[in-house]
Amino acid sequence: MVSGLISRSKCAYVLSASIDSLFCSCDGTFEQFCDPSREENDIAGLLENAGQTSVLSFMETHWKDNKGDDNSFWAHEWNKHGTCIRCVGAVYFQQFIYLTYPYPPQ
């Protein structure tokens, strides 16, 4: 896990291998489930269709669901947090990996 501190105006974000910490507001809260029309259930398919197979491979190895259903876990994270930011799902997962892991996929 990578930890670090990034200052942005009056806000400080602590980065860890928690997707929640990447999208929090200055008061420590974060928006959730913002746009149901952008929800996805097949994150593996989304990444494959976007040509992000290295990101998918990395996630399959390092970002595991504790119940064994990785795709469901990733879909939950996208639907809860990713729908609140302006990017497509593939970019969302790619940026999370690049910001939290020391040796992300190329």
C-alpha positions as CSV (number, residue, x, y, z in Angstrom):
1,M,0.0,0.0,0.0
2,V,1.2,3.5,-0.8
3,S,0.5,6.4,1.5
4,G,1.3,10.0,1.0
5,L,-0.1,13.5,1.4
6,I,-1.2,15.8,-1.4
7,S,-2.2,19.3,-0.5
8,R,-4.9,21.0,-2.6
9,S,-5.8,24.6,-1.4
10,K,-7.2,24.1,2.1
11,C,-7.8,20.4,1.6
12,A,-5.4,17.6,2.4
13,Y,-6.1,14.1,1.0
14,V,-4.4,11.1,2.4
15,L,-3.8,8.5,-0.3
16,S,-3.9,4.9,0.6
17,A,-5.2,1.8,-1.2
18,S,-8.8,3.0,-0.4
19,I,-10.8,4.4,-3.3
20,D,-12.9,6.4,-0.8
21,S,-9.9,8.5,0.1
22,L,-9.3,9.6,-3.5
23,F,-12.6,11.3,-3.9
24,C,-13.4,12.9,-0.5
25,S,-14.3,16.5,0.0
26,C,-12.6,18.9,2.4
27,D,-14.8,17.9,5.3
28,G,-13.9,14.2,4.8
29,T,-17.2,13.2,3.3
30,F,-17.8,12.0,-0.3
31,E,-20.6,11.9,-2.7
32,Q,-22.1,8.5,-3.5
33,F,-24.2,7.0,-6.3
34,C,-24.5,10.3,-8.2
35,D,-25.7,9.2,-11.6
36,P,-27.6,5.9,-11.9
37,S,-27.5,6.2,-15.7
38,R,-23.7,5.7,-15.6
39,E,-23.8,2.6,-13.5
40,E,-22.0,-0.5,-14.8
41,N,-22.1,-4.1,-13.8
42,D,-19.4,-5.6,-16.1
43,I,-16.2,-3.8,-15.2
44,A,-14.0,-6.5,-16.7
45,G,-15.8,-6.1,-20.0
46,L,-15.7,-2.3,-19.8
47,L,-11.9,-2.4,-19.3
48,E,-11.4,-5.0,-22.1
49,N,-13.5,-3.0,-24.5
50,A,-11.5,0.1,-23.7
51,G,-8.2,-1.7,-24.4
52,Q,-7.2,-1.5,-20.8
53,T,-6.2,-5.2,-20.4
54,S,-3.1,-4.4,-18.4
55,V,-5.2,-2.5,-15.9
56,L,-7.7,-5.4,-15.7
57,S,-4.8,-7.9,-15.2
58,F,-3.4,-5.7,-12.5
59,M,-6.8,-5.5,-10.8
60,E,-7.3,-9.3,-11.1
61,T,-4.1,-9.8,-9.2
62,H,-4.0,-6.9,-6.7
63,W,-7.5,-5.6,-6.1
64,K,-9.4,-8.6,-4.9
65,D,-12.8,-8.9,-3.4
66,N,-12.7,-10.6,0.0
67,K,-15.8,-12.6,-1.0
68,G,-14.3,-13.8,-4.3
69,D,-16.5,-11.8,-6.6
70,D,-14.0,-9.2,-8.0
71,N,-16.3,-7.9,-10.8
72,S,-19.1,-7.2,-8.3
73,F,-16.7,-5.4,-6.0
74,W,-15.3,-3.3,-8.8
75,A,-18.9,-2.5,-10.0
76,H,-19.8,-1.4,-6.5
77,E,-16.8,0.9,-6.3
78,W,-17.6,2.4,-9.8
79,N,-21.3,2.8,-9.1
80,K,-20.7,4.3,-5.7
81,H,-17.8,6.6,-6.4
82,G,-17.1,6.7,-10.2
83,T,-20.5,7.9,-11.1
84,C,-19.7,11.1,-9.2
85,I,-16.7,12.2,-11.3
86,R,-16.4,13.1,-14.9
87,C,-14.5,10.3,-16.5
88,V,-15.2,6.9,-18.1
89,G,-14.9,3.8,-16.0
90,A,-11.7,2.6,-17.6
91,V,-9.9,5.9,-16.8
92,Y,-11.3,5.9,-13.2
93,F,-9.8,2.5,-12.4
94,Q,-6.5,3.4,-14.3
95,Q,-6.1,6.6,-12.3
96,F,-6.8,4.8,-9.0
97,I,-4.1,2.3,-9.7
98,Y,-1.6,4.9,-10.8
99,L,-2.2,7.0,-7.7
100,T,-2.1,4.2,-5.1
101,Y,0.3,1.5,-6.3
102,P,4.1,2.1,-6.6
103,Y,4.5,0.0,-9.8
104,P,1.3,0.2,-11.8
105,P,0.9,-1.6,-15.1
106,Q,2.3,0.1,-18.3
